[in-house]
Amino acid sequence: MPIHPAPHHSFDRDIIDRLRQDGIDRKKGEEQLFSSYAYFIEQARHNFSFSEDEAFNIYADTILAAISQITGGSFEERSSLKTWLHQIFHNKCVDLVRKKATNKNSVNRAMSIPDRLLQMADTAKSVIQQMMEKTDRELIKQKLREIGENCRQLLMQWAEGYSDREIAEAMAYKTADVVKTSRLRCLDKLRQSYKNT
């Protein structure tokens, strides 16, 4: 198990300051935050016996929640970023363990496009469920247009069953991991857009 030195205060400050900027600085802050604590994914796989996808989705969900709180000014900086993030992450892991325990009797069905859309970070799930329940295709199309062409294309390809690697090649992303984080960011945009309906 690699030992990760606790980031010092100026490291935290640097990320927080970048996240509160716009444009390229914010993007750098997001990437820095995401990559600095990505080892949490492996810890969750080891501690909770999660699949790589489950652990990744919880981690991405944690990062999205953290970015939202930092940019919204509700992170009070009483503890280090690492301690605070780990707490959010741990709580989300426990939530998933509880949910899996209650869903043990559910039957797996063949995967259709709506089923694929339901396999995502918890923050976005309820939005897609509501959209699918309403089966308002026009609303879905409108919301996908609102979040921008890049996000629309990425989510449509993902919903059609293309892998992150295939999407990376088709849309000229650097790696499959970049596609994963971009997809989660797009899903969050979709959730926000749907909230405002």
C-alpha positions in Angstrom: 0.0 0.0 0.0 1.7 3.3 -1.0 2.1 5.9 1.6 0.7 9.3 0.6 2.1 12.3 2.4 -0.5 14.7 3.7 -0.6 17.7 1.4 0.5 20.8 3.1 -1.6 23.9 3.5 -0.3 25.8 0.5 -1.1 22.8 -1.7 -4.8 23.0 -0.5 -4.8 26.7 -0.9 -3.5 26.4 -4.5 -6.3 24.0 -5.5 -9.0 26.0 -3.6 -7.9 29.3 -5.3 -7.9 27.7 -8.7 -11.3 26.2 -8.3 -12.7 29.7 -7.5 -11.3 31.1 -10.7 -12.9 30.8 -14.2 -11.8 29.1 -17.4 -8.5 27.3 -17.7 -7.5 27.9 -14.0 -10.6 26.3 -12.7 -10.2 23.3 -15.1 -6.6 22.9 -13.8 -7.9 23.0 -10.2 -10.5 20.4 -11.0 -7.9 18.1 -12.6 -5.4 18.7 -9.8 -8.1 17.9 -7.1 -9.2 14.8 -9.1 -5.7 13.4 -9.6 -4.3 14.2 -6.1 -6.7 11.8 -4.3 -7.5 9.2 -7.0 -5.8 6.6 -4.8 -9.1 6.7 -2.8 -10.5 4.5 -5.6 -8.1 1.7 -4.9 -8.8 2.0 -1.1 -12.5 1.7 -1.7 -12.0 -1.4 -3.9 -9.9 -2.9 -1.2 -11.9 -1.9 1.9 -15.5 -2.3 0.5 -14.9 -4.9 -2.3 -16.4 -2.5 -4.9 -15.8 -3.0 -8.6 -13.6 -0.5 -10.3 -16.6 1.3 -11.8 -18.4 1.5 -8.5 -15.3 2.9 -6.7 -14.6 5.3 -9.6 -18.2 6.6 -9.7 -18.2 7.2 -6.0 -14.9 9.1 -6.2 -16.1 11.2 -9.2 -19.3 12.0 -7.3 -17.2 13.0 -4.3 -15.1 15.3 -6.4 -18.2 16.9 -8.0 -19.7 17.5 -4.6 -16.4 19.0 -3.3 -16.0 21.3 -6.3 -19.6 22.5 -5.9 -19.1 23.2 -2.1 -15.7 24.9 -2.7 -17.0 27.1 -5.5 -20.2 27.8 -3.6 -18.3 28.9 -0.6 -19.6 26.3 1.8 -16.3 24.6 2.4 -15.2 26.2 5.7 -11.6 24.9 5.6 -11.7 23.6 9.2 -9.7 20.5 8.1 -7.3 19.7 5.3 -8.8 19.0 1.8 -7.7 15.4 2.1 -9.5 14.8 5.5 -12.6 16.6 4.3 -12.7 14.7 0.9 -12.1 11.4 2.6 -15.1 12.0 4.9 -17.4 12.7 2.0 -16.0 9.7 0.1 -16.3 7.4 3.0 -19.9 8.4 3.6 -20.8 7.8 0.0 -19.1 4.3 0.2 -21.2 3.4 3.2 -24.3 4.6 1.4 -23.6 2.3 -1.5 -22.9 -0.6 0.9 -26.3 0.0 2.5 -28.0 0.4 -0.9 -26.5 -2.9 -2.2 -27.7 -4.7 0.9 -31.3 -3.5 0.3 -31.1 -4.3 -3.5 -29.8 -7.8 -3.1 -33.1 -9.3 -4.3 -33.4 -7.2 -7.4 -33.2 -9.0 -10.7 -30.7 -8.0 -13.4 -32.4 -7.3 -16.7 -31.0 -7.0 -20.2 -29.4 -3.7 -20.8 -31.4 -1.2 -22.8 -30.4 2.5 -23.4 -32.5 3.7 -20.4 -30.8 1.1 -18.2 -27.4 2.3 -19.3 -28.4 5.9 -18.5 -29.3 4.7 -15.0 -25.8 3.4 -14.4 -24.1 6.6 -13.3 -23.1 8.6 -10.3 -26.0 8.9 -7.8 -26.2 12.7 -8.2 -27.4 12.3 -11.8 -29.5 9.1 -11.4 -32.7 10.7 -10.2 -32.7 13.2 -13.0 -32.5 10.6 -15.7 -35.0 8.4 -13.9 -37.5 11.3 -13.8 -36.8 12.0 -17.5 -37.4 8.4 -18.5 -40.5 8.1 -16.3 -42.0 11.1 -18.1 -40.7 9.7 -21.4 -40.6 13.2 -22.6 -38.2 12.8 -25.5 -38.5 16.4 -26.5 -37.5 17.5 -23.0 -34.5 15.2 -23.0 -33.4 16.5 -26.4 -33.8 20.1 -25.2 -31.8 19.5 -22.1 -29.1 17.8 -24.0 -28.9 20.8 -26.3 -28.6 23.1 -23.3 -25.5 21.4 -21.9 -23.6 22.0 -25.1 -22.7 20.0 -28.2 -19.6 18.3 -26.8 -21.5 17.0 -23.7 -24.5 16.0 -25.9 -22.3 13.9 -28.2 -20.4 12.3 -25.3 -23.6 11.3 -23.4 -25.3 10.0 -26.6 -22.3 7.8 -27.5 -22.1 6.6 -23.9 -25.9 5.8 -23.9 -25.5 3.9 -27.1 -23.0 1.6 -25.4 -19.7 2.9 -26.7 -16.8 2.4 -24.2 -14.8 5.3 -22.7 -11.9 4.2 -24.9 -14.0 4.2 -28.1 -15.4 7.6 -27.2 -11.9 8.9 -26.5 -10.8 7.9 -30.0 -13.9 9.2 -31.7 -13.9 12.5 -29.9 -10.1 13.1 -29.7 -9.9 12.9 -25.9 -6.5 12.1 -24.4 -7.5 9.0 -22.5 -10.5 7.0 -21.4 -10.2 8.5 -17.9 -10.6 12.0 -19.3 -13.8 10.7 -21.0 -15.0 9.4 -17.6 -14.5 12.6 -15.8 -15.9 14.7 -18.7 -19.0 12.4 -18.7 -19.5 12.9 -15.0 -19.2 16.7 -15.4 -21.7 16.5 -18.3 -24.1 14.5 -16.2 -23.8 17.0 -13.5 -24.6 19.8 -16.0 -27.6 17.8 -17.2 -28.8 17.4 -13.6 -28.5 21.1 -12.9 -30.3 21.9 -16.2 -33.1 19.5 -15.3 -33.4 21.0 -11.8 -34.1 24.4 -13.3 -37.1 23.0 -15.4 
